[in-house]
Amino acid sequence: MNMDKQQLKSEILKIKDWRHPYELEPGVHVKLFRDWHQDWHTWRIETLMPTIQTIAKHVIPDGFQSASVLDTGCWDGFYGFEFIKKGAKSLKGIDLRGEAIRRANLIKDYFDYSNSTFHVGNIQDIDPSKESFDITLLYGLLYHLSAPIDVIKKLGQMTQHMFLINTYADKDPRPILILKREDPGKDSMGFQELITTPSENAIVEMLCFAGFDIVLRDYPYPFFEKYKNSDFGFFYGIKSSAGKENIDALFKKLKVRDTYDPRLTKSQIVCLRPCPSQPPKSGLKKRIKSKLHHVIDEVL
C-alpha cells in the first residue's frame, strides 16, 4: 500500500527503537533505542565524511557525485542515505533483517530518496559477478562475521575504488582472527554464535587479498568520548588504478603519515599498506641470477 507523507511520518514515529537519528522535520526526531546514538552517529558522519569525499575526488574518475554505493548490513539505511545527501549517484542497501529493510524503505519514501534500493539478503551469500559499485561500506559488521576473508574477497570483486570499514580491531600485532562467541538473540549481535574479531594487520591482509593495494587508517582527534579507549577503528581500502599522480596528490592532501603518533593532539591518517612496486618478472630474475653466476665463475 502506498502511503502519503503524513502516513509515512506516522508509521515512522510509531517505531520506538530506531538505531540511527533521523529528523523528519525541524524539531521532529525519531525515538532512539539508545539516546547516545544521536551524538555517536552524527559524530561519525561529521568526522569521516570530508575524508571520504576527498578520497573519492582523487580515486573515482568523475568524483563523489558519480559514485554508486553499496551499504552492507545497512540496518535502516542511515549511512548510505548520508552518501546520497552528499550527492552520490545511487545506493543499494542489504541487510539480513526484514524489519531493518522495512524501516529503510520508510525513510526512503518519506524523503523521496528515489535513487536508493534495499533488499533482504545475507552478504555471505552475495554473488560478486552480478553487480559492481564504486564504494562499499562495511560498517559495524566485520566483527560479527564467521567467514570475513570470503566476504571481503567477494566485496572486493564488486568494488571498483573504495572499501570503507568501521570495526573493532584487536591490538594483537599479528594478522589474526580471534574467535569469539556472541548471543544472536541479543540486540546488536550477529546471527551466528561463533564469530571473529580481526586484528589491524588481519584487516590489512584481507583488504590486500581482496585487491586493495592501499590501506589507510583514520585516527580522528578528539575521538568520541564513549569509545576513546576502545579498539574501534576506521579503515579505507583503495585500489590504486586511479594512477600514481592522483594517489600522490591524495596522500599530500590528507597529510598521510607512515606511523601513528599517540602524542599528537590532532587527527592523523596513517598508511598501513602502500601501493607496492611492481616485482621483477621471474624470467628477469633468473637471467640476472644466471649472469651473476657466470661473472663469479670467470672471476674465480
Backbone as CSV, one residue per row, in Angstrom:
resi,resn,N_x,N_y,N_z,CA_x,CA_y,CA_z,C_x,C_y,C_z
1,MET,0.851,-1.197,0.000,0.000,0.000,0.000,0.888,1.248,0.000
2,ASN,0.623,2.147,-0.946,1.355,3.396,-0.993,0.840,4.343,0.082
3,MET,1.759,5.016,0.755,1.374,5.939,1.812,1.796,7.352,1.437
4,ASP,0.972,8.330,1.813,1.386,9.710,1.603,2.365,10.098,2.712
5,LYS,2.885,11.313,2.632,3.952,11.717,3.550,3.482,11.713,5.005
6,GLN,2.261,12.112,5.245,1.756,12.139,6.620,1.625,10.726,7.182
7,GLN,1.173,9.804,6.356,1.067,8.414,6.788,2.450,7.811,7.049
8,LEU,3.400,8.145,6.185,4.770,7.670,6.391,5.344,8.210,7.705
9,LYS,5.099,9.490,7.942,5.572,10.100,9.185,4.967,9.400,10.396
10,SER,3.696,9.144,10.347,3.022,8.460,11.454,3.592,7.064,11.668
11,GLU,3.854,6.345,10.570,4.392,4.990,10.663,5.815,5.001,11.242
12,ILE,6.600,5.980,10.819,7.971,6.097,11.324,7.980,6.406,12.815
13,LEU,7.099,7.294,13.256,7.080,7.697,14.659,6.489,6.629,15.577
14,LYS,5.806,5.634,15.001,5.311,4.503,15.806,6.467,3.651,16.335
15,ILE,7.565,3.677,15.612,8.719,2.850,15.979,9.484,3.546,17.101
16,LYS,9.685,2.855,18.199,10.273,3.469,19.393,11.711,3.031,19.657
17,ASP,12.335,2.329,18.718,13.703,1.860,18.952,14.574,2.006,17.704
18,TRP,14.567,3.191,17.112,15.422,3.444,15.959,16.891,3.367,16.365
19,ARG,17.731,2.825,15.485,19.165,2.705,15.768,19.954,3.913,15.289
20,HIS,19.343,4.750,14.483,20.051,5.914,13.942,19.162,7.149,14.021
21,PRO,19.771,8.318,14.145,18.989,9.547,14.331,18.457,10.126,13.017
22,TYR,17.173,10.298,12.952,16.544,10.961,11.806,15.703,12.124,12.310
23,GLU,15.819,13.250,11.628,14.952,14.396,11.902,13.982,14.513,10.739
24,LEU,12.721,14.220,10.993,11.727,14.185,9.917,11.365,15.583,9.436
25,GLU,11.357,16.502,10.341,11.139,17.913,10.037,11.706,18.686,11.219
26,PRO,11.878,19.988,11.110,12.514,20.718,12.210,11.874,20.413,13.573
27,GLY,12.682,19.871,14.464,12.214,19.577,15.814,11.514,18.246,15.991
28,VAL,11.309,17.490,14.909,10.615,16.194,14.993,11.621,15.086,14.737
29,HIS,12.006,14.369,15.784,13.025,13.333,15.709,12.422,11.963,16.006
30,VAL,13.012,10.933,15.431,12.594,9.572,15.751,13.039,9.242,17.172
31,LYS,12.397,8.243,17.787,12.754,7.787,19.118,13.876,6.762,19.001
32,LEU,14.999,7.056,19.643,16.174,6.191,19.529,16.173,5.086,20.577
33,PHE,16.735,3.946,20.190,16.903,2.810,21.092,17.825,3.188,22.257
34,ARG,18.898,3.908,21.947,19.788,4.445,22.966,20.013,5.929,22.660
35,ASP,19.835,6.783,23.649,19.901,8.225,23.417,21.267,8.672,22.896
36,TRP,22.348,8.007,23.358,23.680,8.447,22.952,23.984,8.166,21.484
37,HIS,23.132,7.361,20.843,23.315,7.113,19.411,23.194,8.398,18.593
38,GLN,22.432,9.367,19.091,22.290,10.644,18.388,23.657,11.281,18.149
39,ASP,24.434,11.387,19.215,25.740,12.034,19.105,26.774,11.151,18.407
40,TRP,26.733,9.835,18.673,27.718,8.913,18.102,27.640,8.876,16.584
41,HIS,26.457,8.682,16.044,26.329,8.575,14.588,26.544,9.926,13.908
42,THR,26.099,10.991,14.548,26.341,12.325,13.997,27.834,12.622,13.964
43,TRP,28.536,12.240,15.032,29.988,12.442,15.090,30.690,11.688,13.973
44,ARG,30.297,10.458,13.730,30.942,9.662,12.680,30.775,10.303,11.312
45,ILE,29.581,10.785,11.029,29.344,11.426,9.731,30.160,12.710,9.603
46,GLU,30.078,13.559,10.592,30.767,14.849,10.513,32.280,14.683,10.488
47,THR,32.788,13.643,11.153,34.226,13.440,11.259,34.803,12.748,10.029
48,LEU,34.112,11.740,9.504,34.681,10.897,8.456,34.304,11.311,7.038
49,MET,33.121,11.898,6.860,32.652,12.161,5.501,33.554,13.099,4.697
50,PRO,34.117,14.166,5.278,35.029,15.001,4.480,36.219,14.223,3.922
51,THR,36.764,13.296,4.724,37.883,12.475,4.242,37.433,11.544,3.131
52,ILE,36.275,10.934,3.305,35.742,10.027,2.287,35.544,10.773,0.966
53,GLN,34.990,11.976,1.036,34.777,12.762,-0.178,36.103,13.150,-0.834
54,THR,37.102,13.428,-0.024,38.420,13.767,-0.565,39.023,12.567,-1.295
55,ILE,38.925,11.396,-0.681,39.445,10.182,-1.331,38.723,9.950,-2.652
56,ALA,37.395,10.053,-2.621,36.596,9.830,-3.832,36.999,10.784,-4.954
57,LYS,37.275,12.015,-4.604,37.665,13.012,-5.611,38.925,12.593,-6.347
58,HIS,39.815,11.889,-5.649,41.097,11.522,-6.237,41.114,10.137,-6.880
59,VAL,40.211,9.244,-6.468,40.322,7.865,-6.972,39.141,7.416,-7.836
60,ILE,38.026,8.141,-7.815,36.895,7.813,-8.687,36.944,8.752,-9.882
61,PRO,36.922,8.235,-11.103,37.149,9.072,-12.286,36.333,10.359,-12.329
62,ASP,35.053,10.300,-12.008,34.222,11.508,-12.045,33.855,11.991,-10.648
63,GLY,34.600,11.550,-9.644,34.429,12.065,-8.293,33.248,11.479,-7.537
64,PHE,33.025,12.030,-6.359,31.985,11.544,-5.442,30.603,11.581,-6.083
65,GLN,30.329,12.611,-6.886,28.994,12.790,-7.454,28.588,11.654,-8.390
66,SER,29.574,10.917,-8.897,29.266,9.822,-9.826,29.213,8.465,-9.127
67,ALA,29.401,8.451,-7.808,29.627,7.200,-7.100,28.358,6.381,-6.889
68,SER,28.467,5.087,-7.178,27.445,4.128,-6.781,27.920,3.489,-5.479
69,VAL,27.010,3.340,-4.516,27.375,2.940,-3.158,26.636,1.665,-2.774
70,LEU,27.367,0.717,-2.195,26.787,-0.494,-1.621,26.955,-0.426,-0.110
71,ASP,25.850,-0.503,0.622,25.880,-0.478,2.088,25.495,-1.860,2.603
72,THR,26.462,-2.585,3.143,26.226,-3.952,3.601,25.915,-3.952,5.101
73,GLY,24.909,-4.739,5.490,24.444,-4.683,6.875,23.923,-3.295,7.178
74,CYS,23.076,-2.785,6.305,22.720,-1.363,6.261,21.779,-0.909,7.371
75,TRP,21.158,-1.850,8.092,20.109,-1.507,9.065,19.075,-0.599,8.405
76,ASP,18.788,0.571,8.972,17.732,1.426,8.417,18.244,2.367,7.341
77,GLY,19.465,2.135,6.852,19.990,2.889,5.715,20.680,4.196,6.036
78,PHE,20.879,4.488,7.308,21.341,5.814,7.720,22.623,6.250,7.005
79,TYR,23.656,5.412,7.039,24.934,5.842,6.469,24.877,5.925,4.947
80,GLY,24.198,4.993,4.330,24.039,5.076,2.887,23.294,6.341,2.475
81,PHE,22.242,6.686,3.230,21.492,7.913,2.924,22.378,9.153,3.040
82,GLU,23.338,9.137,3.958,24.239,10.281,4.079,25.062,10.465,2.806
83,PHE,25.433,9.362,2.143,26.138,9.461,0.875,25.230,10.075,-0.193
84,ILE,23.964,9.666,-0.202,23.009,10.238,-1.154,22.812,11.727,-0.882
85,LYS,22.691,12.109,0.370,22.501,13.519,0.731,23.694,14.370,0.295
86,LYS,24.884,13.748,0.296,26.080,14.481,-0.118,26.273,14.477,-1.629
87,GLY,25.389,13.776,-2.353,25.429,13.856,-3.808,25.832,12.617,-4.556
88,ALA,26.027,11.471,-3.855,26.366,10.232,-4.564,25.243,9.846,-5.520
89,LYS,25.599,9.140,-6.577,24.645,8.851,-7.654,23.573,7.848,-7.254
90,SER,23.942,6.765,-6.567,22.973,5.716,-6.251,23.404,4.942,-5.019
91,LEU,22.439,4.252,-4.419,22.680,3.493,-3.194,21.918,2.178,-3.248
92,LYS,22.614,1.098,-2.863,21.945,-0.176,-2.637,22.292,-0.638,-1.230
93,GLY,21.256,-0.984,-0.450,21.459,-1.465,0.902,21.026,-2.912,1.033
94,ILE,21.807,-3.684,1.795,21.499,-5.094,2.040,21.565,-5.360,3.538
95,ASP,20.553,-6.047,4.051,20.560,-6.442,5.457,19.773,-7.737,5.591
96,LEU,20.193,-8.563,6.523,19.550,-9.858,6.723,18.194,-9.735,7.418
97,ARG,17.979,-8.617,8.087,16.761,-8.419,8.875,15.680,-7.730,8.057
98,GLY,14.548,-8.404,7.947,13.438,-7.826,7.206,12.933,-6.532,7.816
99,GLU,12.924,-6.436,9.129,12.458,-5.214,9.795,13.384,-4.044,9.491
100,ALA,14.688,-4.312,9.404,15.626,-3.248,9.058,15.341,-2.695,7.669
101,ILE,15.083,-3.574,6.722,14.789,-3.145,5.349,13.459,-2.410,5.280
102,ARG,12.490,-2.840,6.066,11.200,-2.124,6.116,11.417,-0.678,6.567
103,ARG,12.240,-0.509,7.591,12.498,0.839,8.099,13.267,1.676,7.071
104,ALA,14.238,1.059,6.410,14.988,1.786,5.386,14.058,2.277,4.280
105,ASN,13.109,1.457,3.897,12.177,1.850,2.836,11.213,2.930,3.296
106,LEU,10.853,2.928,4.582,10.021,4.017,5.106,10.758,5.351,4.996
107,ILE,12.027,5.356,5.383,12.826,6.587,5.302,13.040,6.988,3.843
108,LYS,13.310,6.009,3.016,13.496,6.277,1.584,12.261,6.972,1.007
109,ASP,11.099,6.433,1.289,9.868,7.002,0.732,9.550,8.361,1.348
110,TYR,9.816,8.507,2.638,9.492,9.777,3.299,10.320,10.917,2.715
111,PHE,11.604,10.680,2.505,12.481,11.736,1.991,12.641,11.678,0.468
112,ASP,11.963,10.729,-0.157,11.998,10.576,-1.611,13.424,10.371,-2.131
113,TYR,14.129,9.448,-1.496,15.450,9.063,-1.990,15.256,8.011,-3.081
114,SER,14.813,8.452,-4.235,14.400,7.537,-5.294,15.577,6.781,-5.920
115,ASN,16.785,7.265,-5.735,17.962,6.583,-6.296,18.540,5.579,-5.305
116,SER,17.692,5.051,-4.409,18.103,4.061,-3.421,17.237,2.814,-3.526
117,THR,17.841,1.665,-3.312,17.091,0.410,-3.248,17.599,-0.394,-2.054
118,PHE,16.700,-1.206,-1.469,17.047,-2.001,-0.294,16.507,-3.418,-0.440
119,HIS,17.328,-4.384,-0.006,16.952,-5.783,-0.171,17.350,-6.586,1.061
120,VAL,16.517,-7.563,1.402,16.877,-8.521,2.440,17.861,-9.511,1.828
121,GLY,18.988,-9.714,2.487,19.971,-10.653,1.961,21.118,-10.847,2.924
122,ASN,21.833,-11.942,2.738,22.997,-12.274,3.553,24.242,-12.008,2.713
123,ILE,25.104,-11.097,3.153,26.269,-10.756,2.333,27.240,-11.926,2.206
124,GLN,27.133,-12.921,3.086,27.997,-14.091,2.962,27.595,-14.944,1.756
125,ASP,26.377,-14.701,1.236,25.899,-15.455,0.070,25.886,-14.608,-1.197
126,ILE,26.464,-13.415,-1.152,26.376,-12.487,-2.274,27.153,-13.015,-3.481
127,ASP,26.639,-12.734,-4.679,27.283,-13.158,-5.924,28.027,-11.962,-6.519
128,PRO,29.356,-11.948,-6.465,30.112,-10.778,-6.921,30.095,-10.563,-8.428
129,SER,29.598,-11.533,-9.179,29.617,-11.407,-10.643,28.441,-10.599,-11.185
130,LYS,27.464,-10.293,-10.332,26.231,-9.689,-10.826,26.224,-8.162,-10.826
131,GLU,26.969,-7.539,-9.910,26.939,-6.082,-9.795,28.309,-5.552,-9.428
132,SER,28.505,-4.256,-9.651,29.718,-3.596,-9.175,29.356,-2.202,-8.667
133,PHE,30.192,-1.693,-7.754,29.951,-0.406,-7.116,31.273,0.341,-6.996
134,ASP,31.167,1.659,-6.908,32.369,2.468,-6.712,32.845,2.417,-5.263
135,ILE,31.893,2.434,-4.336,32.206,2.485,-2.911,31.394,1.420,-2.182
136,THR,32.033,0.680,-1.292,31.331,-0.294,-0.453,31.537,0.063,1.015
137,LEU,30.458,0.002,1.792,30.506,0.247,3.232,30.346,-1.075,3.967
138,LEU,31.204,-1.296,4.949,31.089,-2.429,5.859,31.221,-1.833,7.259
139,TYR,30.112,-1.277,7.743,30.124,-0.522,8.998,29.540,-1.365,10.128
140,GLY,30.348,-1.601,11.160,29.864,-2.300,12.343,29.427,-3.727,12.092
141,LEU,30.039,-4.376,11.100,29.599,-5.715,10.719,30.740,-6.733,10.678
142,LEU,31.941,-6.285,10.381,33.053,-7.214,10.172,33.263,-8.135,11.371
143,TYR,33.137,-7.598,12.568,33.399,-8.388,13.778,32.219,-9.265,14.191
144,HIS,31.185,-9.335,13.343,30.072,-10.261,13.559,30.092,-11.423,12.564
145,LEU,31.116,-11.489,11.710,31.150,-12.488,10.648,31.971,-13.709,11.056
146,SER,31.565,-14.857,10.548,32.325,-16.080,10.796,33.306,-16.371,9.661
147,ALA,33.073,-15.768,8.495,33.957,-16.009,7.338,34.357,-14.676,6.713
148,PRO,35.061,-13.817,7.463,35.363,-12.476,6.952,36.259,-12.459,5.724
149,ILE,37.163,-13.427,5.597,38.059,-13.450,4.427,37.253,-13.607,3.148
150,ASP,36.318,-14.542,3.152,35.499,-14.771,1.960,34.615,-13.567,1.658
151,VAL,34.035,-12.968,2.701,33.143,-11.822,2.493,33.910,-10.648,1.902
152,ILE,35.051,-10.316,2.473,35.828,-9.182,1.965,36.332,-9.458,0.553
153,LYS,36.707,-10.703,0.273,37.138,-11.058,-1.076,36.010,-10.831,-2.082
154,LYS,34.813,-11.294,-1.755,33.664,-11.107,-2.651,33.353,-9.627,-2.842
155,LEU,33.320,-8.882,-1.740,33.013,-7.461,-1.837,34.114,-6.718,-2.593
156,GLY,35.349,-7.184,-2.467,36.437,-6.587,-3.226,36.257,-6.761,-4.722
157,GLN,35.734,-7.903,-5.118,35.473,-8.145,-6.546,34.368,-7.227,-7.067
158,MET,33.480,-6.797,-6.183,32.356,-5.946,-6.579,32.678,-4.458,-6.493
159,THR,33.790,-4.115,-5.854,34.093,-2.725,-5.539,35.197,-2.194,-6.444
160,GLN,34.901,-1.134,-7.151,35.840,-0.600,-8.135,36.929,0.283,-7.530
161,HIS,36.598,1.007,-6.447,37.548,2.027,-5.994,37.797,2.068,-4.488
162,MET,36.747,2.082,-3.657,36.914,2.343,-2.232,36.115,1.349,-1.395
163,PHE,36.755,0.829,-0.355,36.109,-0.070,0.596,36.271,0.561,1.981
164,LEU,35.156,0.936,2.610,35.187,1.644,3.880,34.741,0.703,4.994
165,ILE,35.599,0.509,5.991,35.320,-0.425,7.074,35.389,0.299,8.414
166,ASN,34.332,0.189,9.200,34.327,0.619,10.597,34.197,-0.635,11.434
167,THR,35.163,-0.897,12.313,35.153,-2.161,13.026,36.011,-2.096,14.283
168,TYR,35.764,-3.026,15.188,36.735,-3.263,16.257,37.950,-3.947,15.631
169,ALA,39.128,-3.565,16.094,40.371,-4.160,15.589,41.245,-4.505,16.788
170,ASP,41.409,-5.778,17.039,42.196,-6.205,18.184,43.629,-5.678,18.078
171,LYS,44.240,-5.380,19.218,45.573,-4.766,19.234,46.713,-5.755,19.044
172,ASP,46.410,-7.032,18.954,47.467,-8.016,18.701,48.195,-7.633,17.409
173,PRO,49.532,-7.552,17.426,50.269,-7.106,16.238,50.273,-8.108,15.092
174,ARG,49.895,-9.340,15.368,49.884,-10.354,14.313,48.627,-10.229,13.446
175,PRO,48.670,-10.696,12.198,47.468,-10.686,11.343,46.572,-11.871,11.689
176,ILE,45.772,-11.744,12.734,44.990,-12.873,13.230,43.509,-12.539,13.332
177,LEU,42.705,-13.594,13.311,41.267,-13.514,13.584,41.025,-14.226,14.908
178,ILE,40.429,-13.535,15.845,40.203,-14.080,17.174,38.772,-14.591,17.272
179,LEU,38.630,-15.873,17.586,37.296,-16.458,17.696,36.613,-15.982,18.971
180,LYS,35.350,-15.606,18.816,34.558,-15.173,19.964,33.151,-15.743,19.830
181,ARG,32.472,-15.832,20.956,31.073,-16.261,20.954,30.192,-15.084,21.313
182,GLU,29.061,-14.997,20.658,28.078,-13.983,20.999,26.686,-14.574,20.901
183,ASP,25.743,-13.911,21.506,24.363,-14.389,21.564,23.557,-13.748,20.441
184,PRO,23.202,-14.509,19.405,22.447,-13.931,18.287,21.083,-13.377,18.710
185,GLY,20.615,-13.768,19.878,19.318,-13.284,20.346,19.355,-11.893,20.931
186,LYS,20.561,-11.388,21.215,20.682,-10.068,21.807,20.804,-8.990,20.740
187,ASP,20.371,-7.794,21.122,20.434,-6.668,20.199,21.878,-6.366,19.820
188,SER,22.054,-5.930,18.592,23.358,-5.520,18.059,24.347,-6.662,17.933
189,MET,23.866,-7.896,18.001,24.735,-9.047,17.768,24.527,-9.542,16.341
190,GLY,25.395,-10.475,15.937,25.250,-11.065,14.618,24.251,-12.205,14.644
191,PHE,24.337,-13.066,13.652,23.365,-14.149,13.522,24.004,-15.516,13.699
192,GLN,25.255,-15.528,14.174,25.936,-16.787,14.432,26.607,-16.705,15.793
193,GLU,26.697,-17.839,16.466,27.262,-17.835,17.815,28.780,-17.692,17.814
194,LEU,29.446,-18.310,16.846,30.903,-18.264,16.800,31.343,-17.316,15.692
195,ILE,31.978,-16.217,16.090,32.346,-15.183,15.125,33.819,-14.819,15.329
196,THR,34.293,-13.842,14.571,35.702,-13.455,14.649,35.837,-11.952,14.866
197,THR,36.892,-11.587,15.565,37.302,-10.186,15.634,38.709,-10.098,15.055
198,PRO,38.922,-9.235,14.061,40.239,-9.182,13.406,41.199,-8.244,14.131
199,SER,42.474,-8.510,13.983,43.488,-7.539,14.379,43.651,-6.532,13.238
200,GLU,44.349,-5.429,13.526,44.583,-4.428,12.486,45.271,-5.045,11.272
201,ASN,46.306,-5.837,11.517,47.045,-6.428,10.399,46.225,-7.475,9.652
202,ALA,45.263,-8.093,10.327,44.368,-9.013,9.623,43.480,-8.238,8.655
203,ILE,43.012,-7.071,9.072,42.206,-6.228,8.182,43.029,-5.821,6.968
204,VAL,44.276,-5.435,7.198,45.172,-5.058,6.100,45.354,-6.216,5.122
205,GLU,45.648,-7.400,5.658,45.887,-8.561,4.800,44.638,-8.942,4.012
206,MET,43.466,-8.885,4.660,42.229,-9.236,3.968,41.914,-8.241,2.862
207,LEU,42.128,-6.959,3.118,41.876,-5.955,2.084,42.852,-6.115,0.921
208,CYS,44.110,-6.373,1.223,45.081,-6.589,0.145,44.735,-7.831,-0.671
209,PHE,44.331,-8.890,0.013,43.912,-10.120,-0.657,42.720,-9.870,-1.578
210,ALA,41.878,-8.894,-1.198,40.685,-8.572,-1.988,40.964,-7.552,-3.085
211,GLY,42.231,-7.142,-3.241,42.575,-6.267,-4.359,42.784,-4.808,-4.025
212,PHE,42.791,-4.454,-2.740,43.002,-3.060,-2.341,44.463,-2.899,-1.935
213,ASP,45.256,-2.294,-2.815,46.688,-2.242,-2.575,47.112,-1.046,-1.737
214,ILE,46.170,-0.213,-1.340,46.439,0.870,-0.399,45.445,0.756,0.749
215,VAL,45.941,0.741,1.970,45.074,0.664,3.142,45.447,1.790,4.097
216,LEU,44.481,2.636,4.416,44.678,3.747,5.339,43.850,3.520,6.596
217,ARG,44.358,4.021,7.713,43.565,4.029,8.944,43.421,5.463,9.416
218,ASP,42.193,5.827,9.768,41.861,7.172,10.213,41.856,7.194,11.741
219,TYR,42.608,8.126,12.309,42.621,8.338,13.758,42.077,9.749,14.029
220,PRO,40.761,9.898,14.162,40.205,11.234,14.401,40.601,11.753,15.791
221,TYR,40.720,13.068,15.891,41.005,13.677,17.188,40.136,14.917,17.353
222,PRO,39.486,15.089,18.497,39.400,14.113,19.593,38.438,12.985,19.236
223,PHE,38.713,11.805,19.756,37.855,10.663,19.478,36.559,10.794,20.274
224,PHE,35.503,10.127,19.807,34.221,10.158,20.513,34.428,9.628,21.933
225,GLU,33.961,10.383,22.926,34.308,10.116,24.321,34.001,8.691,24.751
226,LYS,32.838,8.170,24.376,32.441,6.839,24.819,33.401,5.760,24.324
227,TYR,34.015,5.978,23.166,34.890,4.976,22.565,36.368,5.381,22.620
228,LYS,36.685,6.375,23.426,38.027,6.951,23.421,39.121,5.906,23.630
229,ASN,38.904,4.969,24.504,39.922,3.970,24.813,39.604,2.593,24.233
230,SER,38.694,2.549,23.268,38.299,1.269,22.681,39.170,0.949,21.472
231,ASP,38.962,-0.243,20.930,39.697,-0.672,19.736,38.924,-0.392,18.452
232,PHE,37.909,0.461,18.516,37.115,0.743,17.328,37.935,1.588,16.361
233,GLY,37.930,1.189,15.083,38.765,1.885,14.110,38.091,2.086,12.766
234,PHE,38.663,2.999,11.982,38.120,3.374,10.677,39.190,3.120,9.609
235,PHE,38.851,2.287,8.648,39.812,1.846,7.635,39.289,2.163,6.236
236,TYR,40.227,2.543,5.344,39.897,2.810,3.950,40.756,1.908,3.067
237,GLY,40.115,1.030,2.306,40.818,0.258,1.300,40.663,0.952,-0.044
238,ILE,41.765,1.149,-0.758,41.749,1.907,-2.013,42.452,1.101,-3.096
239,LYS,41.866,1.070,-4.276,42.520,0.456,-5.432,43.292,1.543,-6.182
240,SER,44.567,1.279,-6.443,45.446,2.313,-6.983,45.307,2.494,-8.494
241,SER,44.248,1.960,-9.068,44.032,2.112,-10.511,43.828,3.572,-10.907
242,ALA,43.609,4.450,-9.915,43.467,5.875,-10.216,44.766,6.472,-10.748
243,GLY,45.875,5.788,-10.535,47.151,6.275,-11.053,48.000,6.934,-9.988
244,LYS,49.318,6.852,-10.173,50.264,7.345,-9.182,50.098,8.834,-8.917
245,GLU,49.863,9.628,-9.942,49.742,11.075,-9.762,48.576,11.418,-8.836
246,ASN,47.433,10.758,-9.054,46.264,11.012,-8.209,46.481,10.517,-6.782
247,ILE,47.123,9.357,-6.640,47.386,8.819,-5.307,48.363,9.726,-4.558
248,ASP,49.402,10.198,-5.241,50.350,11.112,-4.604,49.654,12.395,-4.154
249,ALA,48.759,12.909,-4.999,48.017,14.134,-4.639,47.097,13.882,-3.448
250,LEU,46.494,12.698,-3.411,45.628,12.339,-2.285,46.426,12.284,-0.985
251,PHE,47.562,11.616,-1.015,48.382,11.499,0.189,48.825,12.878,0.685
252,LYS,49.138,13.757,-0.255,49.550,15.116,0.119,48.382,15.877,0.735
253,LYS,47.214,15.744,0.134,46.032,16.447,0.635,45.652,15.979,2.038
254,LEU,45.708,14.672,2.275,45.332,14.115,3.571,46.469,14.142,4.581
255,LYS,47.668,14.536,4.135,48.851,14.539,5.006,49.054,13.156,5.627
256,VAL,49.042,12.150,4.772,49.136,10.766,5.221,50.494,10.514,5.876
257,ARG,50.455,9.845,7.020,51.652,9.546,7.782,52.039,8.073,7.620
258,ASP,53.296,7.758,7.923,53.762,6.371,7.887,53.387,5.618,9.162
259,THR,53.343,6.333,10.267,53.027,5.704,11.550,52.140,6.625,12.371
260,TYR,51.431,6.031,13.306,50.577,6.797,14.211,51.389,7.272,15.412
261,ASP,51.242,8.533,15.755,51.932,9.107,16.908,50.892,9.477,17.969
262,PRO,50.790,8.690,19.044,49.772,8.960,20.072,50.001,10.254,20.836
263,ARG,51.172,10.849,20.679,51.451,12.095,21.397,50.820,13.312,20.723
264,LEU,50.464,13.185,19.453,49.935,14.325,18.703,48.468,14.575,19.044
265,THR,48.137,15.816,19.302,46.741,16.185,19.592,46.093,16.733,18.323
266,LYS,46.017,15.878,17.320,45.359,16.225,16.069,44.984,14.936,15.353
267,SER,44.094,15.033,14.396,43.697,13.865,13.617,44.875,13.402,12.767
268,GLN,44.935,12.090,12.563,46.012,11.515,11.761,45.446,10.437,10.843
269,ILE,45.941,10.392,9.621,45.629,9.306,8.704,46.945,8.603,8.387
270,VAL,46.966,7.306,8.642,48.192,6.530,8.550,48.083,5.501,7.430
271,CYS,49.134,5.375,6.641,49.172,4.368,5.587,49.668,3.049,6.183
272,LEU,48.798,2.062,6.218,49.154,0.749,6.748,49.742,-0.157,5.678
273,ARG,49.396,0.078,4.444,49.935,-0.703,3.333,50.003,0.182,2.096
274,PRO,51.199,0.587,1.682,51.311,1.424,0.490,51.121,0.611,-0.775
275,CYS,50.942,1.334,-1.875,50.866,0.689,-3.180,52.205,0.032,-3.468
276,PRO,52.246,-1.287,-3.612,53.539,-1.961,-3.793,54.129,-1.684,-5.169
277,SER,55.459,-1.632,-5.233,56.113,-1.503,-6.541,56.003,-2.836,-7.272
278,GLN,56.064,-2.776,-8.577,55.951,-3.996,-9.371,57.167,-4.884,-9.142
279,PRO,56.985,-6.142,-8.750,58.130,-7.035,-8.573,58.722,-7.413,-9.918
280,PRO,60.007,-7.716,-9.967,60.595,-8.126,-11.241,59.983,-9.421,-11.736
281,LYS,59.875,-9.540,-13.029,59.334,-10.769,-13.592,60.278,-11.928,-13.300
282,SER,59.716,-13.099,-13.116,60.526,-14.250,-12.728,61.609,-14.545,-13.764
283,GLY,61.297,-14.383,-15.045,62.278,-14.645,-16.088,63.475,-13.718,-15.984
284,LEU,63.198,-12.438,-15.651,64.273,-11.467,-15.493,65.154,-11.831,-14.310
285,LYS,64.538,-12.224,-13.208,65.311,-12.613,-12.028,66.216,-13.797,-12.346
286,LYS,65.698,-14.761,-13.120,66.501,-15.933,-13.477,67.692,-15.533,-14.335
287,ARG,67.466,-14.589,-15.282,68.562,-14.161,-16.155,69.641,-13.428,-15.357
288,ILE,69.197,-12.571,-14.416,70.152,-11.840,-13.575,70.972,-12.823,-12.731
289,LYS,70.284,-13.798,-12.162,70.962,-14.799,-11.326,71.971,-15.598,-12.149
290,SER,71.565,-15.980,-13.365,72.451,-16.752,-14.232,73.681,-15.946,-14.619
291,LYS,73.461,-14.647,-14.942,74.572,-13.792,-15.328,75.531,-13.581,-14.163
292,LEU,74.965,-13.437,-12.960,75.785,-13.242,-11.779,76.682,-14.455,-11.528
293,HIS,76.103,-15.645,-11.669,76.899,-16.864,-11.506,78.013,-16.931,-12.548
294,HIS,77.704,-16.500,-13.789,78.693,-16.538,-14.864,79.879,-15.617,-14.551
295,VAL,79.564,-14.402,-14.047,80.610,-13.444,-13.688,81.477,-13.994,-12.563
296,ILE,80.853,-14.615,-11.563,81.599,-15.179,-10.433,82.534,-16.279,-10.914
297,ASP,82.024,-17.126,-11.821,82.839,-18.232,-12.343,84.067,-17.698,-13.076
298,GLU,83.880,-16.609,-13.859,85.009,-16.049,-14.594,86.050,-15.454,-13.667
299,VAL,85.573,-14.776,-12.610,86.490,-14.183,-11.651,87.305,-15.258,-10.947
300,LEU,86.637,-16.338,-10.595,87.328,-17.419,-9.905,88.219,-18.195,-10.870
